[in-house]
């Protein structure tokens, strides 16, 4: 049983900022690679996340680390953790 003092392990992802046009929100593209089970060819899977950026630090093209959080709005479930 978890208590309030236990640390929660949250998911983190690394990606690239592809849009910073919204107010306090950025869109981050996360790429991962998978291998086809039969043909063994590697292919790229891309997913975009809406990320909370309250200080408007991240700019387009920046590499960022994002961390999962509680729902902040209809689409935002991630916060910016670090800009590389």
URDA-V458169 format. One record per helix or strand. SS is the DSSP state (A for helix, B for strand). FROM is the first residue (numbers start at 1). TO is the last residue. If there is no record, write none. Layout:
[[SS FROM TO] [SS FROM TO]]
This chain:
[[B 12 22] [B 25 35] [B 42 52] [B 63 68] [B 78 83]]
